[in-house]
Amino acid sequence: MARMLIFLLACPVSALDVPFRQRPADGGLPGEWLTSFSAGARDAGLADASTALTGAAAAYSNPAGIAVNTSEEVVLMVAPLIASGQYQAVSVSYPVSVYDSMSFSFLHLGSGAAERTDDLGQSLGSFNEQDYAFLLSYARHTSKDLAAGLTLKAVKQSVADFSAVGFGIDLGLQAKPLSDLTVGFSVLNVLPPKIKLKEEKDVFPVSYRAGAAYSFSAQRTFLLCVDAVMTGSAFGRRMVRPGAALEMQPISADIPFLVRLGVNHREYTLGFSVKTGPVSFDYAAAFYELEILHRFGITLRYDVIPAFTGKKKKAALLALKQEAGEWLDAGNYAQCEKTVQRILEINKSDPDAPIIAEKIQSRRAAAQISQRSAQSAAQALARQAAAKAQALAGFDKAKGLYLAGQYRKALETIKDHLHLLQDNLPARGIALMSQAHVFLEEENYPEAMKQLRKAVEIEPDNREAALLYKRVQDITEAD
């Protein structure tokens, strides 16, 4: 069944007439095998576009990638090569605390046997080349969304009767500018290993890696990776090697079966993985001009010392609950829900997780109600402001009519807006004076005097109202 699945996945790619990049006619770079392979079959299936990926094998391309591991992890990979060559990688990561992780990787590249001859071409038997690398990595979360890592490495090369050892350092960063986006940057061989087998010394060139990984869901889970590696060439030039890959769950989000497709400067890749419990079985195929190379891997997540792991998980849960509280207080309910999911991944029966989830729902509902109330209040204020503006316009119009002696029209104009202008004394004064003049036209002197008296009460400086009141008073007394 496994062979049939590999065949079915490989057929679409092998059937394509795809172009391959022309390679330079040189012997390659010192230590190039440490940037041409990967430490896991998953990364190999993603065309080594792994600068922004995480896990035990991540230290191969970016030491900061081991920082997110919350449990111990072991990644094994074997890759048979042409001419009886072979490549193996073993990586072990261990989270020291909630914020710190360490990993150890062992990498081996061996060639097949080659004939050894003297200066006259006489056979002296055979020889081979063996390359080894030992990586010790440390990474730390400097903040919730930023991790930094360091790798100390020892490299050994053996060719026939000669061997030498060199030491180097790698540095890396990973950041999450968005919840679904991870970006990574690393500098490999920032302190370059130096190997001297006989006379000449090989110095490993500095390599700069930058990459991004974006996960998204559209009824299925997808992961899109892009990478670029810049390395000094054997001729003093800089070579930029891009790569891109896609990982997806083609069947269902509930079925742990993943398919991977990738391409980089030298190969097309295809891979898949099947997970059962803490174990994941990985496979990758790399398609070249003349052959297909296969990579096989296993990833195992486990706990070494239960007692210590219990303390570590307790500390991790405490930190995650504190983080959930911060997201909750900040009103970022989506991030808070993701943190709750991380809590449940560590402890499915954690008693605080449903409480936090309930708080999220409650706060979200309250926020929605508050938002609707704020919108309603804003709309009410806008309507009130518009009505007030219309009332002021009505007052200006009524004032013009009053000055033109059209008292009845002024009264009709102002009275519809008077309830919004109770704090506007001039507007109330125009209304009272207009009403007084209407009463005078009707010879209703007592009512006219009442309106004039009110106008003087609210505006003591209203000389027109005072004089008119006195004149009406004289008329009524004369009668």
C-alpha positions as CSV (number, residue, x, y, z in Angstrom):
1,M,0.0,0.0,0.0
2,A,2.8,2.4,0.9
3,R,4.6,1.7,-2.4
4,M,1.4,2.2,-4.4
5,L,0.8,5.6,-2.6
6,I,4.4,6.7,-3.4
7,F,3.9,5.7,-7.0
8,L,0.6,7.6,-7.3
9,L,2.0,10.7,-5.8
10,A,5.2,10.6,-7.9
11,C,3.5,9.9,-11.2
12,P,2.1,13.4,-11.8
13,V,5.5,15.0,-11.3
14,S,7.6,12.5,-13.1
15,A,5.3,12.7,-16.1
16,L,5.9,16.5,-16.4
17,D,8.5,17.7,-18.9
18,V,9.8,20.3,-16.5
19,P,12.9,22.5,-17.0
20,F,15.9,22.1,-14.6
21,R,18.3,24.8,-13.7
22,Q,21.7,24.6,-15.2
23,R,24.4,24.1,-12.6
24,P,27.8,25.9,-12.6
25,A,30.7,23.7,-13.7
26,D,32.6,23.9,-10.5
27,G,33.3,21.7,-7.5
28,G,30.8,23.4,-5.3
29,L,31.4,25.3,-2.1
30,P,33.1,24.1,1.1
31,G,30.5,22.6,3.4
32,E,27.7,23.0,0.8
33,W,26.1,19.8,1.9
34,L,25.1,21.6,5.1
35,T,22.9,24.0,3.0
36,S,21.8,21.6,0.3
37,F,20.0,18.9,2.4
38,S,17.6,19.1,5.3
39,A,17.4,17.5,8.7
40,G,13.9,16.0,8.2
41,A,11.8,14.5,5.5
42,R,9.1,17.0,6.0
43,D,11.5,19.9,5.3
44,A,12.8,17.9,2.3
45,G,9.2,17.6,0.9
46,L,8.9,21.4,1.2
47,A,12.0,21.9,-1.0
48,D,14.0,22.9,2.1
49,A,12.0,26.2,2.3
50,S,12.3,25.9,6.1
51,T,13.7,29.1,7.5
52,A,10.3,30.0,9.0
53,L,9.4,26.5,10.0
54,T,9.6,25.1,13.5
55,G,10.5,21.8,15.2
56,A,13.5,19.8,16.2
57,A,14.9,19.7,12.6
58,A,14.6,23.5,12.3
59,A,18.0,24.2,13.7
60,Y,19.5,23.0,10.4
61,S,18.3,26.2,8.7
62,N,17.3,28.5,11.6
63,P,18.2,27.8,15.2
64,A,15.3,30.1,16.4
65,G,12.8,27.5,15.0
66,I,13.2,25.2,18.0
67,A,11.8,27.8,20.4
68,V,8.1,26.9,20.0
69,N,8.4,23.2,21.0
70,T,6.4,22.5,24.1
71,S,7.3,18.8,24.2
72,E,10.4,16.7,23.5
73,E,10.8,15.8,19.8
74,V,13.0,13.4,17.8
75,V,13.3,13.6,14.0
76,L,15.1,10.9,12.1
77,M,15.8,10.9,8.3
78,V,17.7,8.7,5.9
79,A,18.3,9.4,2.3
80,P,20.0,6.9,-0.1
81,L,22.0,8.8,-2.7
82,I,23.4,7.9,-6.1
83,A,26.6,5.8,-6.4
84,S,25.9,4.1,-3.0
85,G,26.1,7.4,-1.2
86,Q,24.0,8.0,1.9
87,Y,22.8,10.8,4.1
88,Q,21.4,10.5,7.7
89,A,20.2,13.1,10.2
90,V,19.0,12.8,13.8
91,S,17.6,15.8,15.7
92,V,16.5,15.9,19.3
93,S,14.8,19.0,20.8
94,Y,14.1,19.6,24.5
95,P,12.1,22.5,26.0
96,V,14.1,23.6,29.0
97,S,11.4,26.0,30.1
98,V,8.3,27.8,28.7
99,Y,10.6,30.2,26.9
100,D,13.8,28.2,26.3
101,S,14.6,25.2,24.2
102,M,17.7,23.2,23.3
103,S,18.4,20.7,20.5
104,F,21.1,18.4,19.3
105,S,21.5,17.3,15.7
106,F,23.8,14.8,14.1
107,L,24.3,14.8,10.3
108,H,26.2,12.4,8.2
109,L,27.0,12.4,4.5
110,G,28.9,9.5,3.1
111,S,30.0,8.8,-0.5
112,G,30.3,5.4,-2.1
113,A,33.6,3.7,-2.6
114,A,35.8,5.2,-5.4
115,E,38.9,3.7,-6.9
116,R,42.2,5.0,-5.5
117,T,45.2,5.1,-7.9
118,D,48.8,6.2,-7.9
119,D,50.5,8.7,-10.2
120,L,50.8,6.0,-12.8
121,G,47.1,5.0,-12.7
122,Q,47.8,1.8,-10.8
123,S,45.0,0.8,-8.5
124,L,45.7,1.1,-4.8
125,G,42.3,-0.1,-3.7
126,S,39.4,2.2,-2.9
127,F,38.5,5.2,-0.7
128,N,35.5,7.2,0.3
129,E,34.6,10.6,1.8
130,Q,32.7,11.0,5.1
131,D,31.3,14.3,6.4
132,Y,29.9,14.8,9.8
133,A,28.2,17.7,11.6
134,F,27.3,18.0,15.2
135,L,24.9,20.9,16.0
136,L,24.1,22.1,19.5
137,S,21.3,24.8,19.4
138,Y,19.6,27.0,21.9
139,A,16.6,29.3,21.3
140,R,14.6,31.6,23.5
141,H,11.3,33.5,23.2
142,T,12.4,37.1,23.8
143,S,8.7,38.1,23.6
144,K,5.4,36.4,22.6
145,D,6.0,37.0,18.9
146,L,9.8,36.9,18.7
147,A,12.4,34.2,19.1
148,A,16.2,34.1,18.8
149,G,18.5,31.2,18.4
150,L,22.2,30.2,18.4
151,T,23.9,27.0,17.1
152,L,27.3,25.9,17.9
153,K,28.6,23.3,15.4
154,A,31.5,21.0,14.9
155,V,32.2,19.7,11.4
156,K,34.5,16.8,10.5
157,Q,35.6,15.8,7.0
158,S,37.5,12.6,6.2
159,V,38.9,11.7,2.7
160,A,41.0,8.6,2.4
161,D,43.8,9.0,5.0
162,F,43.1,12.6,5.7
163,S,40.7,14.2,8.2
164,A,40.1,17.5,9.8
165,V,37.7,19.2,12.2
166,G,36.3,22.8,12.1
167,F,33.9,24.8,14.4
168,G,31.3,27.4,13.5
169,I,28.3,29.4,14.8
170,D,24.9,30.0,13.3
171,L,22.4,32.7,14.4
172,G,18.7,33.0,13.7
173,L,15.5,35.0,14.4
174,Q,11.8,34.1,14.0
175,A,8.9,36.5,14.4
176,K,5.1,36.4,14.0
177,P,3.9,39.8,12.7
178,L,0.5,38.2,12.2
179,S,-1.2,35.3,14.0
180,D,-1.0,33.1,10.8
181,L,2.3,34.4,9.5
182,T,5.8,33.5,10.6
183,V,9.0,35.1,9.1
184,G,12.5,33.9,9.7
185,F,16.0,35.1,9.1
186,S,19.3,33.3,9.8
187,V,23.0,33.7,9.2
188,L,24.7,30.3,8.8
189,N,28.5,30.2,9.4
190,V,28.6,33.6,10.9
191,L,31.7,32.2,12.5
192,P,32.8,29.8,9.6
193,P,34.2,26.4,10.1
194,K,37.7,25.9,8.6
195,I,38.8,22.5,7.3
196,K,42.4,21.8,6.3
197,L,42.9,18.2,5.0
198,K,46.3,18.5,3.5
199,E,47.7,21.8,2.2
200,E,44.8,24.0,1.3
201,K,42.3,25.3,3.9
202,D,38.6,25.3,3.0
203,V,36.6,28.1,4.7
204,F,32.8,27.6,4.8
205,P,31.1,30.6,3.2
206,V,28.5,32.7,5.1
207,S,25.0,31.9,4.0
208,Y,22.0,34.2,4.6
209,R,18.5,32.7,4.7
210,A,15.2,34.5,4.8
211,G,11.8,32.9,4.6
212,A,8.1,33.1,5.5
213,A,5.4,30.5,6.3
214,Y,1.7,31.4,6.1
215,S,-1.0,29.0,7.2
216,F,-4.6,29.4,6.2
217,S,-7.8,27.4,6.0
218,A,-10.4,27.1,3.3
219,Q,-12.2,24.0,4.4
220,R,-8.7,22.4,4.4
221,T,-5.5,23.5,6.2
222,F,-2.8,24.9,4.0
223,L,0.8,26.0,4.7
224,L,2.6,28.1,2.1
225,C,6.4,28.5,2.5
226,V,8.9,30.7,0.6
227,D,12.6,30.9,1.1
228,A,15.7,32.5,-0.3
229,V,19.3,31.5,0.4
230,M,22.3,33.7,-0.5
231,T,25.7,32.2,-0.4
232,G,29.1,33.2,-1.7
233,S,30.2,31.3,-4.7
234,A,33.6,29.7,-5.5
235,F,34.3,32.6,-7.8
236,G,33.6,35.4,-5.4
237,R,30.1,36.0,-6.6
238,R,26.9,35.8,-4.6
239,M,24.3,33.1,-5.5
240,V,20.7,33.5,-4.5
241,R,18.7,30.3,-4.4
242,P,14.9,30.7,-4.1
243,G,12.4,28.0,-3.0
244,A,8.7,27.7,-2.5
245,A,6.4,24.9,-1.2
246,L,2.9,24.1,-0.3
247,E,1.6,21.7,2.4
248,M,-2.0,20.7,2.6
249,Q,-4.5,18.2,4.1
250,P,-6.2,16.9,1.0
251,I,-8.8,14.6,2.6
252,S,-10.1,16.3,5.8
253,A,-8.9,18.5,8.6
254,D,-9.6,15.6,10.9
255,I,-7.5,13.1,9.1
256,P,-3.7,13.5,9.8
257,F,-2.6,13.0,6.2
258,L,-0.5,15.7,4.6
259,V,0.8,16.2,1.1
260,R,3.7,18.5,0.2
261,L,4.8,20.0,-3.1
262,G,7.9,22.2,-3.6
263,V,10.5,23.6,-5.9
264,N,13.9,25.2,-5.4
265,H,16.9,26.1,-7.5
266,R,18.0,22.5,-8.1
267,E,15.0,20.1,-7.7
268,Y,11.2,19.5,-7.6
269,T,10.0,17.8,-4.5
270,L,6.9,15.9,-3.5
271,G,6.1,14.3,-0.1
272,F,3.6,13.2,2.4
273,S,3.2,12.3,6.0
274,V,0.9,10.1,8.0
275,K,0.5,10.7,11.8
276,T,-0.7,8.2,14.4
277,G,-0.5,9.3,18.0
278,P,2.8,10.9,18.8
279,V,4.5,9.4,15.7
280,S,4.6,10.9,12.2
281,F,5.9,8.9,9.2
282,D,7.3,11.2,6.5
283,Y,8.4,10.6,2.9
284,A,9.8,13.0,0.3
285,A,11.0,12.6,-3.3
286,A,13.4,14.9,-5.1
287,F,13.2,14.9,-8.8
288,Y,16.4,15.6,-10.8
289,E,17.2,15.4,-14.5
290,L,18.4,11.8,-14.4
291,E,17.1,10.3,-11.2
292,I,14.6,10.5,-8.3
293,L,16.0,10.6,-4.8
294,H,14.0,9.4,-1.8
295,R,14.0,10.6,1.8
296,F,12.4,8.7,4.6
297,G,11.7,10.1,8.1
298,I,10.1,9.6,11.4
299,T,9.1,12.3,13.9
300,L,8.4,11.3,17.5
301,R,7.1,13.5,20.3
302,Y,7.5,12.2,23.8
303,D,8.1,13.0,27.5
304,V,11.4,11.9,29.0
305,I,11.0,12.4,32.7
306,P,7.3,12.5,33.8
307,A,8.0,14.3,37.1
308,F,10.0,17.0,35.5
309,T,7.6,17.2,32.5
310,G,4.7,17.6,34.9
311,K,6.4,20.7,36.4
312,K,7.3,22.0,33.0
313,K,3.7,21.6,31.8
314,K,2.4,23.3,34.9
315,A,4.7,26.2,34.2
316,A,3.7,26.2,30.5
317,L,0.0,26.2,31.4
318,L,0.5,29.0,33.9
319,A,2.2,31.1,31.3
320,L,-0.4,30.4,28.6
321,K,-3.2,31.3,31.0
322,Q,-1.5,34.5,31.8
323,E,-1.1,35.1,28.1
324,A,-4.8,34.3,27.6
325,G,-5.7,36.8,30.3
326,E,-3.6,39.5,28.6
327,W,-5.3,38.9,25.2
328,L,-8.7,38.9,27.0
329,D,-8.0,42.2,28.6
330,A,-6.8,43.7,25.3
331,G,-10.0,42.6,23.6
332,N,-8.2,40.3,21.1
333,Y,-10.6,37.4,21.5
334,A,-9.3,35.5,18.4
335,Q,-5.8,35.3,19.8
336,C,-7.3,34.4,23.2
337,E,-9.1,31.5,21.6
338,K,-5.9,30.3,20.0
339,T,-4.1,30.4,23.4
340,V,-7.0,28.3,24.9
341,Q,-6.4,25.8,22.1
342,R,-2.7,25.6,23.1
343,I,-3.8,25.0,26.7
344,L,-6.0,22.2,25.7
345,E,-3.2,20.7,23.5
346,I,-1.1,20.4,26.7
347,N,-4.0,19.3,29.0
348,K,-7.3,18.4,27.4
349,S,-9.1,18.4,30.7
350,D,-7.7,21.6,32.1
351,P,-10.4,23.1,34.3
352,D,-9.6,26.7,33.5
353,A,-9.9,26.4,29.8
354,P,-13.7,26.3,29.6
355,I,-13.8,29.2,32.1
356,I,-11.6,31.3,29.9
357,A,-13.7,30.2,26.8
358,E,-16.9,31.3,28.6
359,K,-15.3,34.6,29.5
360,I,-14.4,35.1,25.8
361,Q,-18.0,34.5,24.8
362,S,-19.3,36.8,27.5
363,R,-16.8,39.6,26.8
364,R,-17.4,39.2,23.0
365,A,-21.2,39.4,23.6
366,A,-20.8,42.4,25.9
367,A,-18.5,44.1,23.4
368,Q,-21.0,43.6,20.6
369,I,-23.8,45.0,22.8
370,S,-21.5,47.9,23.8
371,Q,-20.6,48.5,20.2
372,R,-24.3,48.5,19.2
373,S,-25.1,50.9,22.1
374,A,-22.2,53.1,21.1
375,Q,-23.4,53.1,17.5
376,S,-27.0,53.9,18.6
377,A,-25.8,56.7,20.8
378,A,-23.6,58.1,18.1
379,Q,-26.5,58.0,15.7
380,A,-28.8,59.7,18.2
381,L,-26.2,62.4,18.8
382,A,-25.8,62.9,15.1
383,R,-29.6,63.2,14.7
384,Q,-29.7,65.6,17.6
385,A,-26.9,67.7,16.2
386,A,-28.7,67.8,12.8
387,A,-32.0,68.8,14.4
388,K,-30.2,71.5,16.4
389,A,-28.5,72.9,13.3
390,Q,-31.9,72.9,11.6
391,A,-33.4,74.7,14.6
392,L,-30.7,77.3,14.5
393,A,-31.4,77.8,10.8
394,G,-35.1,78.2,11.7
395,F,-34.2,80.8,14.3
396,D,-32.2,82.8,11.8
397,K,-35.1,82.7,9.4
398,A,-37.6,83.7,12.1
399,K,-35.4,86.6,13.2
400,G,-35.3,87.9,9.6
401,L,-39.1,87.6,9.4
402,Y,-39.5,89.5,12.7
403,L,-37.3,92.3,11.6
404,A,-39.3,92.5,8.4
405,G,-42.5,92.9,10.5
406,Q,-43.9,89.5,9.5
407,Y,-44.6,88.6,13.1
408,R,-47.1,85.8,12.4
409,K,-44.8,84.0,10.0
410,A,-41.9,84.5,12.4
411,L,-43.9,82.9,15.2
412,E,-44.9,79.9,12.9
413,T,-41.3,79.4,11.9
414,I,-39.8,79.5,15.4
415,K,-42.4,77.6,17.4
416,D,-41.6,74.2,15.6
417,H,-37.9,74.5,16.7
418,L,-38.4,76.1,20.1
419,H,-38.2,72.8,22.1
420,L,-34.6,72.4,20.8
421,L,-33.7,76.0,21.6
422,Q,-34.7,76.2,25.3
423,D,-31.1,77.3,26.2
424,N,-31.0,79.9,23.5
425,L,-32.4,83.1,25.1
426,P,-32.4,85.2,21.9
427,A,-34.5,82.5,20.2
428,R,-37.0,82.4,23.0
429,G,-37.1,86.2,23.0
430,I,-38.0,86.3,19.3
431,A,-40.8,83.7,19.9
432,L,-42.2,85.8,22.8
433,M,-41.9,89.1,20.9
434,S,-43.5,87.6,17.8
435,Q,-46.4,86.2,19.9
436,A,-46.8,89.7,21.6
437,H,-47.1,91.4,18.2
438,V,-49.7,88.9,17.1
439,F,-51.7,89.6,20.2
440,L,-51.4,93.3,19.6
441,E,-52.7,92.9,16.0
442,E,-55.6,91.1,17.5
443,E,-56.0,93.9,20.2
444,N,-55.5,91.3,22.9
445,Y,-53.5,93.6,25.1
446,P,-53.5,91.6,28.4
447,E,-52.0,88.6,26.6
448,A,-49.6,90.8,24.7
449,M,-48.4,92.3,28.0
450,K,-47.8,88.8,29.5
451,Q,-45.6,87.9,26.5
452,L,-43.7,91.2,26.8
453,R,-43.2,90.7,30.5
454,K,-41.7,87.2,29.9
455,A,-39.4,88.6,27.2
456,V,-38.1,91.2,29.7
457,E,-37.6,88.6,32.4
458,I,-35.4,86.3,30.3
459,E,-33.6,89.3,28.6
460,P,-33.5,92.3,30.9
461,D,-31.6,94.3,28.3
462,N,-34.4,93.9,25.7
463,R,-35.3,97.6,25.4
464,E,-37.8,96.9,22.6
465,A,-39.8,94.6,24.9
466,A,-39.6,97.1,27.8
467,L,-40.7,100.1,25.7
468,L,-43.5,98.1,24.0
469,Y,-44.7,96.9,27.4
470,K,-44.9,100.5,28.7
471,R,-46.8,101.7,25.6
472,V,-49.3,98.9,25.9
473,Q,-49.7,99.6,29.6
474,D,-50.4,103.2,28.9
475,I,-53.1,102.2,26.3
476,T,-54.8,99.9,28.7
477,E,-54.8,102.4,31.5
478,A,-56.2,105.1,29.2
479,D,-59.0,102.8,28.3
